[in-house]
């Protein structure tokens, strides 16, 4: 690009320029960093809701308010185990993608998606069998809004996985060099998982 | 600061480049991913909302010229008050700051665009619907609970207007978060290889601090608004005391965003003024590192002071003590900045351009707002003047005196870069004088009104306050008139102004080392730093007589 002969120092600088210029179509990929920053911001949203819940609870004279039926813990416990183990399953998909194994991606993403769907169904079943509604009292409202908001995130995760599976129809779409979509969904899924663990402790165990 | 590797190239003569840096006006109405187009889209949209918010303010001041409700009914006044606050904060200052950041960050750090150009365009295009929704609500049922929307008041003033308000803020907040994410990643990851963090222009430092605040605090506001929406629309009682809820939790969540938001409003302009002052005073900035790090300190402290808005909300005394002390401590990093700016001016070769005049106005007015801020931080004094016009005076000195003066300053300074045309300096100075006089005439009397006990946010007042209110109203008319020379100047200059050279102010930062306006991907070749961003007066760049320096008629040869 630069034809002239340079002194050594300038030459190095120009070389750096040339590299930056010549490759600027494929500039370094900051998408994973972007996703990470986004999830940090997203976690502040949940943190706000958690702290609101904790405050409601600590300020209340009686918690849960009188007459609230006990939460059943067995089904949500199983549900939590399914969601948490799916975090390990989705990591297998990432490993598969790094080995250019598009079938493996299909298998492990498929299993994760099914596990996520089971979680959502289980939560729907729990909602249907609870004895209190959204407007019953402050505890009921926080319970539904927190779990519902988390459920929405699980649902979005499912959609993302389906999108990855759709793109994965072309076995060359994801490769060991280029599998941002898979990594991003995996990170998101771990995030959703961690949020659930905190939520479970706050709502069911505390 | 820089030279490209072919320093002698006569830039404007090459036809290829003229093609590259010209934009059709229709480009500004498209989903364009060029950060320069998006920056201008932000700025123009924000300015439109500024005119709307200003018109609302003028109606309010007209109403307040007399103690009786004679222009609008108190109900309508409440709606106007709410919209004025919301429009000015969320649709004028925040997008204007985002516009400057969008335009300047990639140019200042030598990048070709933002890290995520498409996300950037999406973030911008969320603003118009958010704003139009909010303004449109005025014709059905305006939200009337003030820009803070405290429940339980906001739950009783009408679900439609309040619902639109929540929706609008959620959409605008999303735009803000996506923008902040983009700024942060761009600044951290896309600098030219020769630019370490400590050689960045101070505007970029300020934008790191701003982006961190946006990313940390805006989601919490979203959480509060989601809960408020449930209360409003689904009949829950998170914040409604009659159903067992706790309205103070809303206040905490709201101010956890809205106090840092004050720094989101003003930090970008703190950064911009650091750039403007050094250039127009022809001196290296005083205390580069102190100014840079104080931005970060402000953003950290800004996150732990929110409850000083709630000294009268039953906040326990020990907590008030904590928030009083942290609030007062913020005066230290801001004081460092003001000291740095004043020390930069000291014995500089100051050119009194419009940009510099607005910068000087900024420092003076921000100082007043800062001092009244420390007064308000003191719990006993705050309890005395809570919800009076003293508070209104304080935050207008900060938000108008600093943020709006800063935005005008930035427009005068970077207009040549953005449009390739110089603005008219004479009308710029008229604009400054009118704004400065009008601003002080409007808000200075409010200190006294507040100390005498005039309540804010109410359409009626005791007749004993009439005189000072008339004065404030006259001031507000002067401010309204002051917009006219700016508007005409900006539009006229954009079309017919003198052609701007690449570097009209002889600045060293990277954005001035390319064409005006910059070509499509900013730099023909990525620049390499040879000097720091503020090495003025050290022989790196021609120092001419300031008077000559600013009287440009023809494109100057680019060095």
Contacts between the chains, C-beta under 8 A, distances in Angstrom:
chain1	res1	chain2	res2	distance
A	2	B	5	5.9
A	10	B	5	7.8
A	13	B	5	7.7
A	13	B	194	7.4
A	13	B	528	4.9
A	14	B	5	5.2
A	16	B	193	5.5
A	16	B	194	7.7
A	16	B	528	7.4
A	17	B	5	6.4
A	17	B	525	5.5
A	17	B	526	5.3
A	17	B	528	6.5
A	20	B	192	7.4
A	20	B	193	7.1
A	20	B	526	4.6
A	21	B	525	5.7
A	21	B	526	6.0
A	24	B	112	6.0
A	24	B	521	7.5
A	27	B	112	7.6
A	27	B	190	7.9
A	28	B	189	7.2
A	30	B	115	4.8
A	30	B	116	7.6
A	30	B	185	5.3
A	30	B	189	4.9
A	30	B	190	7.6
A	31	B	116	7.6
A	33	B	185	5.8
A	33	B	188	7.9
A	33	B	189	6.6
A	34	B	115	6.6
A	34	B	116	6.0
A	34	B	119	7.8
A	34	B	181	6.2
A	34	B	182	7.9
A	34	B	185	5.2
A	37	B	181	5.1
A	37	B	184	6.1
A	37	B	185	6.3
A	37	B	215	6.6
A	38	B	177	8.0
A	38	B	181	5.7
A	40	B	215	6.5
A	41	B	177	5.5
A	41	B	180	7.8
A	41	B	181	6.9
A	41	B	215	4.3
A	41	B	216	7.4
A	41	B	218	7.4
A	41	B	219	5.3
A	42	B	219	6.6
A	44	B	215	7.3
A	44	B	216	5.6
A	44	B	217	7.4
A	44	B	218	8.0
A	44	B	219	4.0
A	44	B	220	5.8
A	45	B	219	3.6
A	45	B	220	6.9
A	45	B	222	5.6
A	45	B	223	5.1
A	46	B	223	7.8
A	47	B	220	7.3
A	48	B	219	6.5
A	48	B	220	3.6
A	48	B	222	7.9
A	48	B	223	3.7
A	48	B	224	6.8
A	48	B	253	5.7
A	48	B	256	7.2
A	49	B	223	4.8
A	49	B	227	7.6
A	52	B	223	6.9
A	52	B	224	7.7
A	52	B	227	6.8
A	52	B	238	7.5
A	52	B	249	5.3
A	52	B	253	6.3
A	55	B	246	7.1
A	55	B	249	5.3
A	55	B	252	7.4
A	56	B	238	7.6
A	56	B	245	7.8
A	56	B	246	6.0
A	56	B	249	6.5
A	59	B	246	5.8
A	60	B	244	7.9
A	65	B	244	6.6
A	134	B	234	6.3
A	134	B	235	7.9
A	134	B	236	6.2
A	135	B	234	7.4
A	135	B	235	5.2
A	135	B	236	5.9
A	135	B	237	7.6
A	137	B	237	7.9
A	137	B	243	7.8
A	137	B	244	6.0
A	138	B	237	6.3
A	138	B	238	7.0
A	138	B	243	7.4
A	138	B	244	4.9
A	138	B	245	5.9
A	141	B	230	7.0
A	141	B	236	4.0
A	141	B	237	6.7
A	141	B	238	6.1
A	142	B	238	7.3
A	145	B	226	7.5
A	145	B	227	6.8
A	145	B	230	6.1
A	145	B	236	7.4
A	145	B	238	7.9
A	149	B	226	7.4
